[in-house]
Amino acid sequence: MGLCMAKTDKDKKVYKNGFNLFEAYPIQFSEKVETVPYDEPAEAFNFPFPDKNIAHIMVNLCPTEPWALPHVRITENNPREFFSKLDRVRTRYFGGSHCHAVISSHEIDLIKEVKEFTWHGDWLHTYLLDPIYPHDAPVLLLKKILGLHLAYGQDTRETGVLILEPQAVAEIFEHYIRGNECSTRLIPLSGTGLGENKILKVKPGTPIQAILDGNVRENITCRVFVDGPLNGSEVKDMRQRIGWTTKNIVILEERDYKTPFSFFRLNELVFTTSLMGELRRCVYCNHCDDMCPVNLEPALYWQCHTRGEKQRARLYGLEKCIECGLCSFICPSKLELLQIIKECKLADSGSRLKDETDYKKI
């Protein structure tokens, strides 16, 4: 099958249902891949093959975050070899399944290569997608590509779909088909706390501190995030080790001062990492509403939280939130909206559990 155009929104690259992070934060990585020295053995590679029947395999080659590993590093500038590996993995472990490759609409050369490759069989279906964050989130991706409606947090394998990380394709091929030992993984290292953005070859099991040594700028305070600052996790203990599912590490310089009237300078959006000085009241600007990719109104959750009515947030579609973090990112008052949403979800689930328990007692 040839290339298909997934539904895109080229005229709305900033507000309304997503944000073009590549335009706002263009990141250039060093051409050289550096190896992080670590003497201990690597964490053993193991891929958890699903026990359910897989009808569709989806591989995303359209990252929507600039700190993600560029596809040219994954395919090693040889897309045909990459898709040949994917076919071998599919045939060996998921016979009869269809593969769906999602490609950035900006990758003209890759599109041409894949179009030629698809002439050799109908097992591979390719789709073009604009790299707007968070359009590659599973809930949105499955809806756009396969027309499936998935609840946030639901395992895609329950619907017969396996979302396979591109780097994992090569790892599965090397380890299970060729029988070679997998001992390193490519990890992009980027952010304002660095002198240079790099692609690192790292042994899974390596402490994050060993990765930061010699890379972070001197005499600054930083915050470290695994798998991105929007919806990844902040590293509190630098002894934390990376694993085979770690996608990237972002280091941001800490700022502990206010940016005066930041909400008047919408053309100067920057990542704030402030722990001090930025928190203000909600100014009802509606930026979080405009940004939300699933058409929610995050400010309402903030109001519920501040009034001590966390459970009331369920009245405003709380369960549809995909926790992408865009509302926190765009908020001029730097309200921790994603954190608030997670707290409201916990309160809601606790309330539902109590209701069910009380009902059983009756």
N, C-alpha and C positions, 0 to 999 in steps of 0.2 A: 504494500500500500504506500502511496506517496505521502507528501507532507500535508498535514491538516492544520488549519489555523484555529487555535483555541480562542475563545472570546477574550479580546483585549480591550484596553481603554487608552489608546495612545494620546488622546487629547487631555487626559487628566493624569499627569505624571507626578503631581505633588499631592493635592488634596483629593478627597472623595475616593474612598475605598483603596487606600494604599499610598505608598511613598517610594519615589525613585531614589534609593540610597546611593546608587552608583553616581548619580549626578551631584548629589549633595556632598558625598564623601568619596571621591575617587582615590583609590588605593593602588599604588604601584609596588609590586614585590620585586625583590632582587632576583636577577636571572639565575644566580647560582643557588643550588640546593645545598644547605649545610647540614652536617651530621652532628647531633648532640652527643657528646661523649658520656657514656654511662656504662660502668663495668658489670653491673648486675645482669642476670639473664632477663630476657624479655618475657612479658606476660604471655602465656600460651594462647595462640590464636584458636578461637572456636566460634563458629557461626551457628546460631540457633535455628536450624531448619524447621519450618512450621510443620505441624502434624496434620494440618488441614489441607484440602485440595486447593491448589493455587491456579486460578484461571488466567490471572493477569499479573505480569511483573512490570512495575513502573520504575524507570530510571530517570532521575532529574539531572539534566545537564544545563539547566537554566537557574543558577543560583541567584537569589534576589538580595543577598547581602555582600557588600564589597570585601569583607574579611574572609569570605569563603574560599576554598581551594579552587583556583581557576581550572576549567575543564582541560586546558592544554597540558596541565601537569598530570591529570588523570589519564588522558588518552595518549600522552607522550607524543603529541603531534601525529598520531597515527590512528584516526578514528576507526578505520577498517579493522585494524587488529583488535581494538577495544570491543567492537560489536561482534567480532568473531569469538572472542572470549565469552561475551554475554550469551551468544548462541550455544556455545559448549556447555555453559553452566545451566542454561534453560533446558537443553536437551537431556543432560545427565540427571538433573534433580527436579525439574518441573516440566516434564514432557507434556506436550500439547498446549502449553500456556502461550499466551500472546504477550509480547513485550511492547511497551509503550515508552518511547524516548521523548522527553520534553526538552526542547532546545530553545535557547534565547533567540528572539527574532533579530538580534543585532549580530549574530554570529554567521555572517554570510558564507565564509569559507567552509565552516562545519556543515552548514545546511547543504551545500553543494556536494560535499563528500558523502553525507548520509543519504542524500537523494539517489546518488549512484549506487550505493550499497543496497538500498531497499529493492532494487531491481532483481536481486538474486533470491527473493523469497517473500512470502506474505506473512511471516511470523513477526516482523518488526513494523510497528506503526509509529510515526514520528509526528510531533506537534510543535508548533511555534508559540512561544509565550513571551510577552513583554516582561523584562526583569523588574517588576514592581513588587516590593515587599508588602505583605507576606503571601503573594499569590502562589508560592510553592508549599504552603502549609498543607498537610494532608487533607484537611476538611475541604479546602478550596480547590486543591488539585484534583481530587477525585470527582468533585462536582463538575469542574470545567472539562476534564478529559473524558471521564467515563459516565458522567451523569448520575453518579451515586451520591446519596446523602448520608454523610457520616457524622456522628456526634463527636464533639471534642473529647479526646482521650480514648475513643473507641479504637480497638485494635483493627487495623485495616485487613488483617488476615481473616477476620470473621466474615468479611464480604468477599473472600477469595482473591484479594489483592495483596501483593507483597511489594512494598516500596523499598527498592534496593539502592542503597547508597552507591554512587559510581565507584568510589575507591574500593568498596567491598567486593565489587565484581572481580577486580583483579586479584584481590586477596583470596577469594574463594577459588578462583581458577588456579592460582599458584599452589595453594595449600592442599586442596582436595582433588584436583584433577592432575596437576603435574607432580604432586607429592613433595613440593619444596617447602622448606621451613619459612614461615612468615615471621619476621623479627622486627620490622620497622614499619612505620606509618608516616605519611606526609602530614605535617601540621603547619598551617599558615600562622605566622606570628605578626601581629600588626597593632597599630594604635599610636596615640599621641605621646605615650610614655617611652617610645623607642627612638633610637637614632635612625633605624632603617627597618622597613618591613621585609620579612624573610619567609621563605619556605624551608622548614626544617624536617630532617629525617630523624624520627625519634622512636626509641624502643618503647612500646606500651609497657607501663610499669615504672617509667621514669618520673621522679618527683618534679613538680612544676618549678620548684626553686632551681633545679639543675638546668631547666630550659631558660629561665630568666637571667641566670648568671652571665654577665658580659653583654647582655642585650639591652637592658633597661638603662635609660639615661641617668646620669649621676645627679645626686642632690635634689631629687624630686620625690614627692609622695604619689604613689600610684594605687589604682584599683585594678584587679585582674579578673577577667571574665573567661569562663570556658564556654564555647559555643555561642559567643556573641553577647553584647551588652543589652540587647533588646529583650530576648526571652531565654537567654542562657542562665548560668548560675555564677554568682560571684565567689571567688576563691578566698576563703578566710584563713586556711592553713596551707602554706606553701609546700608542705610535705605531701599534699594530695597528689596522687599519681594519675597520669593520663591512661586511658584504656583504648581498646580497639574501636570504640564508638566516638571517641573525642574527635571533633571536627576542626576546631580552631581555638586559638587563644588570643584575646584582645587585652592590651594594657593601656589604660587611660590615665593621664595625669590628673591627680586630684586638684580640684579647685574649691577653695573655701571662702570665696568672695561673691558678692552679688553682681549680677549683670543688670544695670539700671534699665528699666522699661524694656525688658527683652521682648515682651509681647507686642511692641510696636515695630520690631525689626524682623519681620517674618522672612525676609530675604537673607537673613544671617543666622539661620538655624544652626546650632552647634550642639554636639553632645555635651551636656553638663554631667559632671560626676560629683557634684557638690554634696557633701554631707552636712554643710553648714550654710546658712545665709540665704538659700534659694526658696525655701518653703513659704508660700504666701496663701492667701485665700483664693478660692475659685472666683475668676473674674467673668464667668459666663460668656466666654468668647466663642464657644461651640467648636473649637478646633478639633477636640477629641471626637466629637460626633461626626464631623466631616471626614476625619481620617479613618474611622473604623471600617475595616474591610467586610464586616458582617452587619453593618447598618444598626449598630447599637448606640446608646447614649451613655457613655461612661460617667459623665458628670452626675447622673442620677445615682450611680452606685456610691459616689463620694458623698452625696447628700444623705443617703441611707446610713452610711457608715458613721458620719459625724453626728447623726441624730441618735445613734445607738440602735438602729433598726436594720442590722445587717441582713436578717432573714427577709425583709421586705424587698430586697434587691431582686428576688426571684420574679417579682411582678414585671420587671423590665427586661425580660429575656436573658437573664444572667447565664443560663446554661448554654447559650449560643456563642458565648465569648470563646475565642480560640487562643487567648492569652499571648498574643503576638507582641504586646508591649508598645504599640504605636501611640496609644493614648498618653502614656507616661512620657514618651519621647517628645510629643508635640506640645505638651502642656506648658504654657508660658510661666505658670506659677510653680512648676516643678513638683506638682502633686504626685505622690507615688500611687498612681491609679491602678497599675497592675497588681501591686501588693494588696491594695484595698479590695480589688476584685477577687483575689485568691482567698482573702479572709472572709468575704461575703459568701463565697462558694462553700467554704468549710462550715460556716454557720448554717447555711442552707441544708447541707448534707446531714449535719448533726440534728437539725430540727426534723428533717424527714425521718431519720432513724428513730428519734424519740416518738414521733407520731405513729410509726409502724409498731413500736414496742407497746405503746399505750393501747393501740387498737387490738393487739393480740391479747393484752390483759383483759380487755372488755369481753 
